[in-house]
Amino acid sequence: FSMYFMNFDLEVGEAVNLFGGTGYMKITGKEKVAGIQGFVCEFREKKKGPLLSRWVINPDLALPLKTENFEKKEDKENEVRLTSKIELQKYSQ
């Protein structure tokens, strides 16, 4: 992740087309995970599409501080449910 995201200016409100136009990421805020500040990045297939993934990223670290994956509910166009979550619990240098 750090190699990919170091090419972007990470600021709250920034939006980027990712992976050759196959997705859209917007930085929606900041969050502390395990005492480390990171940027909250939301990934969607389209700008107004349902949320597919949310990452908390610190560009100085190789892996996300937190990753949440979602899937669309079958009956609902823009409603999603959380399918997995991985979160750093402790960090030491």
C-alpha positions in Angstrom: 0.0 0.0 0.0 2.7 2.5 0.9 4.4 2.1 -2.5 1.0 2.8 -4.3 -0.3 5.6 -2.1 3.0 7.5 -1.8 2.3 8.7 -5.4 -0.7 10.7 -4.2 -1.1 13.8 -2.1 -3.1 12.3 0.7 -5.4 15.1 2.0 -9.0 14.9 3.4 -11.4 15.5 0.5 -9.0 14.3 -2.2 -10.5 11.8 -4.7 -8.6 9.6 -7.1 -9.4 7.1 -9.9 -7.6 3.9 -9.1 -6.4 0.8 -10.8 -6.7 2.0 -14.4 -10.1 3.5 -13.9 -11.7 0.4 -12.3 -12.5 2.2 -9.1 -12.8 5.5 -7.2 -11.2 6.4 -3.9 -12.0 9.3 -1.7 -10.2 10.4 1.5 -13.0 11.1 3.9 -11.2 11.8 7.1 -8.5 10.8 9.6 -8.6 8.1 12.2 -6.1 6.8 14.9 -5.6 3.1 15.0 -3.2 1.6 17.6 -2.0 5.1 18.3 -1.1 5.8 14.7 -2.8 8.5 12.7 -4.0 7.5 9.2 -6.2 8.7 6.4 -9.7 7.1 6.0 -10.0 6.0 2.3 -13.3 4.8 0.9 -13.2 2.7 -2.3 -16.2 2.4 -4.7 -16.6 1.1 -8.3 -18.2 4.5 -9.2 -18.3 7.9 -7.6 -21.8 7.4 -6.4 -21.8 3.6 -6.1 -22.0 1.6 -2.9 -19.0 1.4 -0.6 -16.8 -1.7 -1.3 -13.8 -1.1 1.0 -12.6 1.3 3.6 -8.9 1.5 4.5 -7.1 3.5 7.1 -3.7 4.3 5.6 -0.5 5.8 6.9 1.8 6.3 3.8 4.9 5.7 5.9 3.7 2.1 6.7 3.6 -0.8 4.3 0.2 -2.2 5.3 -3.1 -0.5 6.1 -3.9 0.2 9.8 -7.4 -1.0 9.2 -9.2 -2.7 6.3 -13.0 -3.2 6.1 -14.6 -5.0 3.1 -18.3 -4.7 2.2 -20.7 -6.3 -0.2 -23.9 -5.1 -1.7 -27.1 -6.4 -0.3 -29.0 -8.3 -3.0 -32.3 -6.5 -2.7 -30.9 -3.0 -2.1 -29.0 -1.0 -4.7 -26.8 1.1 -2.5 -26.9 -0.7 0.9 -24.0 -2.7 2.0 -23.0 -5.1 4.8 -19.6 -5.5 6.4 -18.0 -8.8 5.3 -14.6 -8.6 6.9 -12.5 -6.4 9.1 -8.7 -6.4 9.9 -7.4 -3.9 12.4 -4.0 -3.3 13.8 -4.2 -3.8 17.6 -0.7 -2.8 18.7 2.3 -1.1 17.0 5.9 -0.7 18.3 9.0 0.3 16.5 
